[in-house]
């Protein structure tokens, strides 16, 4: 009897220690179902966006912006936007599915994996998808000559931080949903899309009316874009503002992680 108890205890030690990675592995296996789509969009999106802007629009907007060409100006914003797109996809419906349509989270929780481990596993899996997506995008930026400074390579990390700061907050909210009434579509249309349009992606937010500039100020995409421009082509801005960008993004990611972990524990009862 004692030996059986010891075997059961020993069998439970591994998931308790490495549970987050088991969750990430499960989610990555699930992503294989749409691997072809990931590959096509991963290579196609940067090629189309940068070609369209670098060869098309940039020839019309032949005016330097903040000491950079138009392509150099817009490229860091597109890079960060790519990470936000991944976050919007992976931290929304897959989280809701894990609670409702295919309640695998409850099975994981009975394994036993804690709510915190499930949250961490989801974050790890999205990072594994997001990082190469952003790295491929950055490679196309180099090909199109959109990164004049060597420090632009750190734009990859900035973009991932932006994506995570947005995505983890989405996960925290999605984990509270019990019935699907189109909340994910609302997030896409009234949060992510305005963020893309009004965060200084295609023009400085100072070009906006003052009553719309606040959207950029609170937008993690704007903070990440500005930080990326500092690294990519040396955008001149006060040092304290650069620090604000970093602190704001880290604060959002940390807050989202805390709220998501709390909600997962509450909903799973662990």
matplotlib code that plots the C-alpha trace (Angstrom):
import matplotlib.pyplot as plt

x = [0.0, 2.8, 4.6, 1.5, 1.1, 4.7, 4.3, 1.2, 3.0, 6.0, 3.8, 2.3, 5.6, 6.5, 3.3, 3.5, 7.0, 6.8, 3.0, 3.3, 5.4, 2.9, 0.2, 2.3, 3.1, -0.6, -1.4, 1.4, 0.2, -3.2, -1.6, -0.4, -4.0, -3.5, 0.3, 0.0, -2.0, 0.7, 3.4, 1.6, 0.7, 4.1, 5.9, 3.1, 2.0, 5.4, 6.1, 2.8, 2.8, 6.5, 6.3, 3.1, 4.5, 8.1, 7.4, 4.0, 2.9, 6.4, 6.9, 3.9, 4.7, 8.3, 8.7, 11.0, 9.1, 11.0, 14.4, 13.5, 12.1, 8.5, 9.2, 11.7, 9.0, 6.2, 8.2, 8.5, 4.8, 4.0, 6.4, 4.6, 1.2, 2.2, 2.8, -0.6, -2.3, -0.9, -1.9, -5.4, -5.8, -4.2, -5.4, -9.1, -11.0, -8.5, -8.9, -12.7, -12.6, -10.6, -13.3, -16.5, -16.6, -13.8, -13.2, -9.8, -8.7, -10.9, -9.2, -5.8, -6.8, -7.8, -4.4, -3.5, -2.3, -2.9, -4.7, -1.4, 0.4, -2.3, -2.0, 1.8, 1.6, -0.7, 1.7, 4.7, 2.9, 2.0, 5.5, 6.8, 4.5, 5.0, 8.8, 9.5, 6.6, 8.1, 11.7, 10.5, 8.9, 12.1, 14.1, 11.9, 12.4, 16.1, 15.6, 13.6, 16.2, 13.8, 16.3, 19.1, 20.6, 22.0, 20.1, 16.9, 17.4, 16.0, 12.7, 12.0, 11.9, 9.9, 7.3, 7.0, 6.6, 3.8, 2.0, 2.2, 1.1, -2.0, -2.6, -2.4, -4.9, -7.2, -6.7, -7.6, -10.8, -11.6, -11.3, -14.3, -16.6, -19.2, -21.4, -20.2, -22.2, -19.7, -17.2, -14.2, -15.5, -16.1, -12.4, -11.2, -13.4, -13.5, -10.2, -7.5, -8.6, -8.7, -5.4, -3.9, -5.3, -4.8, -1.5, 0.8, 1.2, 1.1, 1.5, 2.6, -0.3, 0.4, -1.3, -4.6, -7.0, -6.2, -9.4, -8.2, -4.6, -5.4, -6.1, -2.4, -1.2, -3.0, -2.3, 0.5, 1.0, 2.0, 4.4, 5.9, 6.1, 7.8, 10.3, 10.9, 11.6, 14.1, 16.0, 15.5, 16.5, 17.2, 14.0, 14.8, 12.6, 13.2, 14.9, 12.1, 9.5, 11.5, 11.5, 7.7, 7.3, 9.1, 7.4, 4.0, 4.3, 5.7, 3.0, 0.3, 1.7, 2.2, -1.3, -2.8, -0.9, -2.0, -5.7, -5.6, -4.0, -6.6, -9.5, -8.2, -7.8, -11.3, -13.0, -11.1, -11.4, -7.6]
y = [0.0, 2.4, 1.6, 2.4, 5.7, 6.5, 5.7, 7.9, 10.7, 10.3, 10.3, 13.6, 15.4, 15.7, 17.6, 19.7, 20.7, 21.0, 21.4, 24.8, 23.2, 20.3, 22.9, 24.7, 21.4, 20.6, 24.0, 23.8, 20.5, 22.1, 24.9, 22.2, 22.0, 25.4, 25.2, 25.9, 29.1, 30.2, 29.7, 31.5, 34.5, 34.5, 35.0, 36.6, 39.4, 41.1, 40.7, 42.3, 45.1, 46.1, 45.7, 47.7, 50.5, 50.4, 50.3, 51.8, 54.2, 55.4, 56.7, 58.9, 59.9, 60.9, 63.1, 62.2, 61.6, 62.3, 62.0, 58.7, 57.7, 56.7, 53.0, 53.3, 55.2, 52.7, 49.4, 49.2, 49.8, 47.0, 44.7, 45.4, 45.1, 41.6, 40.6, 42.1, 40.2, 36.9, 37.8, 38.7, 35.3, 33.0, 34.7, 35.0, 32.0, 29.4, 30.5, 30.6, 27.2, 25.8, 26.8, 26.3, 24.5, 22.0, 22.4, 21.0, 23.4, 21.5, 18.2, 19.7, 21.0, 17.5, 16.1, 17.9, 21.2, 24.5, 27.4, 29.3, 26.6, 26.7, 30.4, 30.1, 27.3, 29.4, 32.3, 30.1, 28.6, 32.0, 33.2, 30.1, 31.2, 34.9, 35.1, 33.4, 35.3, 38.6, 37.4, 36.6, 40.0, 41.7, 39.7, 41.2, 44.6, 44.1, 42.9, 46.1, 48.3, 49.5, 49.2, 51.7, 51.1, 47.8, 48.3, 47.7, 44.0, 44.6, 45.6, 41.9, 41.8, 45.1, 43.7, 40.5, 42.6, 44.6, 41.5, 39.9, 43.1, 43.2, 39.5, 38.7, 41.4, 39.8, 36.4, 37.9, 39.2, 36.1, 33.9, 35.7, 34.9, 32.2, 32.8, 33.9, 36.9, 38.2, 39.6, 38.5, 40.3, 43.4, 43.3, 43.0, 45.8, 48.3, 47.7, 46.2, 47.9, 51.4, 50.7, 49.9, 53.0, 55.6, 54.5, 56.4, 53.4, 55.3, 58.9, 60.7, 60.9, 64.6, 64.8, 63.7, 66.1, 66.5, 64.8, 61.6, 61.6, 60.1, 56.8, 56.7, 57.7, 54.7, 52.3, 49.7, 49.6, 53.3, 52.8, 49.8, 51.6, 54.6, 52.4, 50.5, 53.7, 54.8, 51.5, 51.2, 54.6, 56.7, 58.6, 61.6, 61.7, 62.5, 59.7, 59.7, 59.0, 56.0, 54.7, 55.3, 53.1, 50.2, 50.5, 50.8, 47.7, 45.7, 47.0, 45.9, 42.4, 42.0, 43.2, 41.0, 38.0, 38.6, 39.0, 36.0, 33.8, 34.9, 34.3, 30.8, 29.8, 31.0, 29.4, 26.1, 26.0, 25.7]
z = [0.0, 0.9, -2.3, -4.3, -2.6, -3.2, -7.0, -7.2, -5.4, -7.6, -10.8, -9.7, -9.1, -12.8, -13.9, -10.8, -11.7, -15.5, -15.9, -17.7, -20.4, -20.8, -21.4, -23.9, -25.7, -25.9, -27.3, -29.9, -31.1, -31.5, -33.7, -36.1, -37.4, -39.1, -39.6, -43.3, -42.6, -40.1, -42.7, -45.5, -43.3, -41.6, -44.9, -47.0, -44.6, -44.3, -48.0, -49.0, -46.5, -46.9, -50.7, -50.9, -48.6, -49.8, -53.5, -53.6, -51.0, -50.1, -53.6, -53.1, -49.5, -50.4, -47.4, -44.4, -41.2, -38.0, -39.7, -41.5, -44.8, -44.7, -44.9, -42.0, -40.1, -40.6, -40.4, -36.6, -36.3, -38.7, -36.8, -33.5, -35.2, -36.4, -32.8, -31.7, -34.5, -33.2, -29.6, -30.7, -32.4, -29.7, -26.5, -27.5, -29.0, -27.8, -24.2, -24.5, -26.1, -23.3, -20.8, -22.9, -26.3, -25.5, -21.8, -21.8, -19.0, -16.5, -17.6, -17.2, -13.8, -12.7, -13.9, -11.6, -13.1, -11.4, -13.0, -12.8, -14.8, -17.4, -17.8, -18.0, -20.5, -22.8, -22.6, -23.4, -26.5, -27.8, -27.3, -29.3, -32.2, -31.9, -31.8, -35.1, -36.7, -35.6, -36.5, -40.1, -40.4, -39.2, -41.8, -44.5, -43.0, -43.5, -47.1, -47.9, -46.2, -43.5, -40.6, -40.8, -37.3, -36.0, -32.7, -34.7, -34.0, -30.5, -32.2, -32.2, -28.4, -28.3, -30.7, -28.6, -25.5, -27.2, -28.3, -24.9, -23.1, -25.3, -25.5, -21.8, -21.0, -23.6, -22.0, -18.6, -20.0, -22.1, -19.0, -17.5, -20.4, -19.8, -22.9, -26.3, -27.4, -29.9, -27.4, -29.5, -32.5, -30.5, -29.3, -32.9, -34.2, -31.4, -29.6, -31.9, -35.1, -33.6, -31.9, -35.3, -36.9, -34.2, -32.6, -35.0, -37.2, -40.5, -39.3, -36.1, -33.6, -33.4, -36.8, -35.2, -33.5, -29.9, -28.9, -30.6, -29.5, -26.2, -28.0, -28.9, -25.4, -23.8, -26.6, -26.0, -29.8, -29.8, -26.9, -28.6, -32.0, -30.5, -28.7, -31.9, -33.8, -31.2, -31.7, -35.4, -36.8, -33.7, -33.2, -31.0, -27.9, -24.2, -22.2, -19.6, -22.4, -23.6, -20.0, -19.8, -22.9, -21.3, -17.9, -19.4, -21.5, -18.6, -16.3, -18.7, -19.2, -15.4, -14.6, -17.3, -16.0, -12.4, -13.4, -15.7, -13.0, -10.5, -12.8, -13.9, -10.3, -9.5, -12.4, -12.1, -8.3, -7.8]

ax = plt.figure().add_subplot(projection="3d")
ax.plot(x, y, z, "-o")
ax.set_aspect("equal")
plt.show()
